[in-house]
């Protein structure tokens, strides 16, 4: 029971606001010394294995690519162009926000940057034209979190390492679930705007200031085509086996710099600032990984993994009982802790059980990724909610944002349930 007690203590410390990496690492040291100090002789080898993991090298490169594209004002160009194209449709600005979120997810994958950019640009426009605050804030938060499931996703790279499956397989498997989520968001906005016409009125953006419709379409194509080419090059090279995710992420970084130069935003200061931000985010991820590695070592040494496995294997319904309980557990933990901690601490405990039950690791990894996406939207610690509140005007209350994300969380759960019950619909096999 020592491992389970350690886990409960860690959750308690997190609720009191202790840093994640030091919480799990510190608890591992205290409980490990109590159990058997000799186990820490293996810790340098575990850290060395993390440092030599070539799959994880793709994380800082994709983060760098995303930050460069964010600083090149890609989001501003896409939102402005899409707003002109869809503004005359009821809910058109919200729909354009979802579509831009999907494009940003496939090109930048940085949730915080996407939410902040769309919050700064599209939220004032929606409020100006009397959009319902809940619909406006909910669509921005939901669009910003698409980077967790649409490739190239940092979550999928981490899960590829945890499950020891090719990242390219995960990218390919996540493609249709990600697009299905985008489609469901758009359908929901269209339905709500149709039955409640006052919450998302159409906007006519034409005249000398905005140009003719043909000029708007031309500007939209100029904004969409360059990042689309970068997406095709980066993802296509992985999916067709031309390059590994690490090699492709390097190509993406170079491509982002080229796009920034095309948009006349490239400067030494921009590259320097982007590099510093990349180092900060990467350091946070890897600090959590080292702490999680120590936690996992102590948890396994004390037999906690066997205790969890025996409990899961004894559930009624075998595979289905395990799937339902594990998805509920991950969703509940997503209310309080981040996707990185869940990926490196909870998922390694569940992955061997999934193998023993004959569950396809690619399918299970996509289920986990889809589930983790909700952690960015669920209060009280949904990061997208905090990002948006930080850039929202005073009239947008926190409760408006919380209420606004509820329908989109329900849509995510709906798509997740379809993915569980009918994975073949997305072209994924549920077993080996």
C-alpha positions in Angstrom: 0.0 0.0 0.0 3.0 2.3 0.3 2.9 3.3 -3.4 -0.8 4.2 -3.2 -0.2 6.2 -0.1 2.6 8.1 -1.9 0.2 8.8 -4.8 -2.5 10.2 -2.5 0.1 12.4 -0.7 1.3 13.8 -4.1 -2.3 14.7 -5.0 -2.8 16.4 -1.7 0.4 18.4 -2.1 -0.6 19.5 -5.6 -3.9 20.8 -4.3 -1.9 23.0 -1.9 0.0 24.5 -4.9 3.3 22.7 -4.7 5.3 22.6 -8.0 4.5 19.3 -9.9 8.1 18.2 -10.7 9.3 18.7 -7.1 6.1 17.2 -5.6 6.5 13.8 -7.3 10.3 13.8 -7.2 10.3 14.8 -3.5 7.7 12.3 -2.5 9.6 9.6 -4.3 12.8 10.4 -2.4 11.0 10.5 1.0 9.0 7.3 0.5 11.9 5.6 -1.4 14.3 6.2 1.6 11.7 4.8 3.9 11.2 1.6 1.7 14.8 0.9 0.5 17.5 3.6 -0.2 19.4 1.1 -2.4 16.8 1.5 -5.2 18.2 5.0 -6.0 21.3 3.4 -7.4 19.2 3.0 -10.6 18.1 6.6 -10.8 21.1 7.9 -12.8 20.5 5.2 -15.4 16.8 6.2 -15.7 17.7 9.9 -16.2 20.4 8.9 -18.7 17.8 6.9 -20.7 15.5 10.1 -20.8 18.5 12.2 -22.0 19.2 9.7 -24.8 15.6 9.3 -26.0 15.6 10.5 -29.6 11.7 10.6 -29.7 11.6 13.2 -27.0 14.0 15.4 -29.0 11.0 16.3 -31.2 9.3 18.1 -28.3 11.5 21.2 -28.1 11.7 21.4 -31.9 7.9 21.4 -32.4 7.6 23.9 -29.5 10.1 26.2 -31.2 8.2 25.8 -34.5 4.9 26.8 -32.8 6.4 29.8 -31.0 8.0 31.1 -34.1 4.7 30.9 -36.0 2.8 32.5 -33.2 5.3 35.4 -33.1 5.0 35.8 -36.9 1.3 36.7 -36.4 0.0 33.7 -38.2 -3.1 33.5 -36.0 -3.9 37.2 -36.7 -3.8 36.6 -40.5 -5.8 33.4 -40.3 -8.5 34.9 -38.0 -8.9 38.1 -40.0 -9.2 36.1 -43.3 -11.6 33.5 -42.0 -13.7 36.1 -40.3 -14.3 37.8 -43.6 -15.2 34.5 -45.3 -17.7 33.2 -42.7 -18.9 36.5 -41.1 -22.2 36.5 -43.0 -23.2 33.1 -41.6 -24.9 33.0 -38.3 -22.2 32.0 -35.8 -19.6 32.6 -38.6 -17.0 34.3 -36.4 -17.2 31.4 -33.9 -17.0 28.9 -36.8 -13.9 30.7 -38.2 -12.4 30.6 -34.7 -12.8 26.8 -34.6 -11.3 26.4 -38.1 -8.4 28.7 -37.3 -7.9 26.7 -34.1 -7.6 23.5 -36.2 -5.0 25.1 -38.5 -3.1 26.5 -35.6 -3.2 23.1 -33.9 -1.7 21.4 -37.0 1.0 24.1 -37.4 1.9 25.4 -33.9 0.3 23.0 -31.4 0.9 25.5 -28.5 -2.4 25.7 -26.6 -1.6 28.8 -24.6 -0.5 30.8 -27.6 -3.5 29.7 -29.6 -6.0 30.6 -26.9 -4.4 34.0 -26.1 -4.1 34.9 -29.8 -7.8 34.1 -30.5 -8.9 35.7 -27.3 -7.1 38.9 -28.2 -8.4 39.0 -31.8 -11.7 37.3 -32.2 -13.3 37.8 -28.7 -13.6 41.6 -29.0 -15.1 41.2 -32.5 -17.7 38.7 -31.3 -18.6 40.9 -28.3 -18.8 44.0 -30.5 -21.4 42.2 -32.7 -23.4 41.0 -29.7 -22.3 37.4 -29.6 -23.3 35.5 -26.5 -20.4 35.6 -24.1 -20.7 31.9 -23.2 -20.6 30.9 -26.9 -17.8 33.2 -27.7 -15.5 32.2 -24.8 -16.4 28.5 -25.1 -15.6 28.3 -28.9 -12.2 30.1 -28.3 -11.2 27.7 -25.4 -12.3 24.6 -27.4 -10.5 25.7 -30.5 -7.3 26.4 -28.6 -7.2 22.9 -27.2 -7.4 21.2 -30.5 -3.6 21.1 -30.5 -3.7 18.3 -28.0 -5.2 15.8 -30.5 -4.5 17.1 -34.0 -1.0 16.2 -35.1 1.8 17.2 -34.6 0.7 17.0 -30.9 3.2 17.1 -28.0 0.8 14.8 -26.1 1.0 12.2 -28.9 4.8 12.4 -28.9 4.9 11.8 -25.1 2.3 8.9 -25.4 4.3 7.4 -28.2 7.3 7.2 -25.8 5.2 5.9 -22.9 3.5 3.2 -25.0 6.6 2.4 -27.1 4.7 2.7 -30.4 5.8 4.7 -33.5 4.7 8.4 -33.2 3.8 8.3 -36.9 1.2 5.6 -36.2 -0.3 7.8 -33.5 -0.3 10.9 -35.8 -2.1 8.9 -38.4 -4.7 7.4 -36.0 -5.4 10.8 -34.4 -6.2 12.5 -37.8 -9.8 11.5 -38.1 -10.8 11.8 -34.5 -9.3 15.3 -34.5 -11.3 16.3 -37.7 -14.4 14.7 -36.3 -14.1 16.9 -33.2 -13.8 20.0 -35.4 -16.8 19.0 -37.4 -18.9 18.4 -34.2 -17.9 21.9 -32.9 -19.0 23.5 -36.1 -22.3 21.6 -36.3 -23.0 22.6 -32.6 -22.4 26.3 -33.3 -24.6 26.2 -36.5 -27.5 24.4 -34.6 -27.3 26.8 -31.6 -27.1 29.9 -33.9 -30.1 28.6 -36.0 -32.4 28.1 -33.0 -31.2 31.0 -30.9 -30.6 33.7 -33.6 -29.8 36.4 -31.1 -26.7 34.7 -29.6 -24.6 34.7 -32.9 -25.9 37.2 -35.4 -24.4 37.4 -39.0 -21.9 40.1 -39.7 -21.4 41.8 -43.1 -17.8 42.8 -43.5 -17.6 44.5 -47.0 -16.8 47.9 -48.3 -13.8 50.1 -49.0 -12.2 49.2 -45.7 -12.4 45.4 -46.2 -12.5 45.1 -50.0 -14.7 43.1 -52.2 -15.5 39.4 -51.7 -13.0 38.4 -54.3 -10.3 40.4 -52.6 -11.2 38.8 -49.2 -11.0 35.3 -50.7 -7.6 36.2 -52.2 -6.3 37.4 -48.8 -7.6 34.3 -47.2 -5.8 32.0 -49.6 -2.6 34.0 -49.0 -3.0 33.5 -45.3 -4.0 29.8 -45.4 -1.7 28.3 -48.2 1.8 28.9 -46.7 1.1 27.3 -43.2 -0.9 24.6 -45.0 2.2 23.7 -47.1 4.3 23.6 -43.9 1.7 21.2 -42.3 1.7 18.9 -45.4 5.5 18.8 -45.4 5.9 18.2 -41.7 3.1 15.6 -41.3 3.4 14.1 -44.8 7.1 13.3 -44.2 6.2 11.5 -41.0 3.1 9.6 -42.3 4.8 8.5 -45.5 7.9 7.3 -43.7 10.2 9.9 -45.4 11.4 11.3 -42.0 11.2 10.5 -38.3 9.2 12.8 -36.1 12.5 14.3 -34.8 13.8 15.0 -38.3 10.4 16.3 -39.3 10.3 18.6 -36.3 13.6 20.1 -37.4 12.2 20.7 -40.9 9.2 22.3 -39.2 11.4 24.7 -37.3 13.3 25.8 -40.4 9.9 26.1 -42.3 8.6 28.3 -39.5 11.6 30.6 -39.8 11.0 30.8 -43.6 7.4 31.7 -43.1 8.3 34.4 -40.6 10.7 35.8 -43.2 7.9 35.7 -45.8 5.6 37.6 -43.4 8.4 40.1 -42.8 8.4 39.3 -39.1 11.8 37.6 -38.9 14.5 39.2 -36.7 17.3 38.1 -34.4 15.4 39.2 -31.4 12.3 37.2 -32.4 14.4 34.0 -32.8 16.2 34.7 -29.5 13.0 35.2 -27.6 11.4 32.1 -29.2 14.5 30.1 -28.2 14.3 31.3 -24.6 10.6 30.4 -24.4 11.3 27.0 -25.9 14.0 26.3 -23.3 11.6 27.3 -20.5 8.7 25.1 -21.7 11.0 22.2 -22.5 12.7 22.5 -19.1 9.3 22.3 -17.4 8.3 19.2 -19.3 11.6 17.4 -18.7 11.7 18.4 -15.0 8.3 16.8 -14.6 9.6 13.8 -16.6 12.5 13.3 -14.2 10.2 13.7 -11.1 7.8 11.3 -12.7 10.6 8.8 -13.4 11.6 8.8 -9.7 7.9 8.4 -8.7 7.4 5.5 -11.1 10.5 3.8 -9.9 9.4 3.9 -6.2 5.8 3.1 -7.1 6.9 0.0 -9.0 9.5 -1.1 -6.4 6.8 -1.0 -3.6 4.5 -3.1 -5.7 1.9 -0.4 -6.3 1.7 -1.3 -10.0 0.7 -5.0 -9.2 -1.9 -3.8 -6.8 -3.5 -1.5 -9.4 -3.2 -4.3 -12.1 -4.9 -6.9 -9.8 -7.7 -4.5 -9.1 -8.2 -3.6 -12.8 -8.0 -7.2 -14.0 -10.7 -8.2 -11.5 -13.2 -5.6 -12.8 -16.4 -6.9 -14.3 -16.5 -6.8 -18.0 -12.7 -7.3 -18.3 -11.7 -5.0 -21.2 -14.7 -2.8 -21.1 -14.6 -2.4 -17.3 -10.9 -1.4 -17.5 -11.6 1.1 -20.4 -14.5 2.8 -18.6 -12.8 3.0 -15.2 -9.4 4.2 -16.6 -11.1 6.8 -18.8 -13.1 8.1 -15.8 -10.0 8.1 -13.6 -8.0 10.1 -16.2 -10.8 12.6 -16.7 -11.2 13.1 -13.0 -7.4 13.6 -12.5 -7.6 16.1 -15.4 -9.6 18.4 -13.2 -6.6 18.9 -10.9 -3.3 18.0 -12.7 -1.7 18.6 -16.1 -1.5 16.3 -19.1 2.2 15.9 -18.7 2.0 14.4 -15.2 -0.9 12.2 -16.2 1.0 10.9 -19.2 4.2 10.1 -17.3 2.7 9.0 -14.0 -0.8 7.5 -14.5 -0.5 6.1 -18.1 2.6 4.0 -17.4 0.6 2.2 -14.7 -2.3 1.6 -17.1 -0.4 0.7 -20.3 0.8 -2.8 -19.1 -2.8 -3.7 -18.1 -4.0 -2.6 -21.6 -1.4 -4.9 -23.1 -2.4 -7.8 -20.9 -6.1 -7.3 -22.0 -5.1 -7.4 -25.7 -6.0 -3.8 -26.3 -4.4 -2.1 -29.2 -1.9 0.4 -27.7 -2.4 2.9 -30.6 -6.2 2.9 -30.0 -5.7 3.2 -26.2 -3.2 6.0 -26.6 -5.6 8.0 -28.8 -8.4 7.5 -26.2 -6.0 8.9 -23.5 -5.1 11.8 -25.8 -8.7 12.6 -26.5 -9.4 12.4 -22.8 -6.5 14.6 -21.8 -7.7 17.3 -24.1 -10.6 17.9 -21.7 -8.1 18.7 -18.9 -7.5 22.0 -20.6 -11.2 22.9 -20.3 -12.3 21.5 -17.0 -12.4 23.8 -14.0 -10.9 24.6 -11.6 -7.5 24.1 -13.1 -8.2 24.1 -16.9 -5.3 26.1 -18.3 -7.3 27.3 -21.4 -9.8 29.0 -19.0 -6.9 30.9 -17.3 -5.3 31.9 -20.6 -8.6 33.3 -21.9 -9.5 35.1 -18.7 -6.1 36.8 -18.7 -6.8 38.5 -22.0 -10.6 39.0 -21.7 -12.2 42.4 -21.3 -13.6 43.2 -17.8 -17.2 42.4 -18.8 -16.4 38.8 -19.4 -16.6 37.0 -16.0 -15.0 33.8 -15.0 -18.4 32.2 -14.7 -19.1 33.0 -18.3 -16.0 31.2 -19.4 -16.8 28.2 -17.2 -20.4 27.9 -18.5 -19.2 28.5 -22.1 -16.9 25.4 -22.1 -19.5 23.0 -20.8 -21.1 22.2 -24.2 -17.7 21.7 -25.8 -16.6 19.4 -23.0 -19.8 17.4 -23.6 -18.9 17.2 -27.3 -15.5 15.9 -26.5 -17.0 13.2 -24.2 -19.4 12.3 -27.0 -16.7 11.9 -29.6 -14.6 9.9 -27.0 -17.5 7.5 -26.4 -17.9 6.9 -30.2 -14.1 6.3 -30.3 -14.5 3.7 -27.5 -17.5 1.9 -28.9 -16.8 2.2 -32.6 -13.1 2.7 -33.3 -13.4 1.2 -36.8 -15.4 4.4 -37.7 -12.1 6.3 -37.4 -10.1 3.6 -39.1 -8.6 2.2 -35.9 -8.5 -1.4 -34.7 -9.4 -2.0 -31.0 -7.1 -5.0 -30.6 -3.7 -6.2 -31.7 
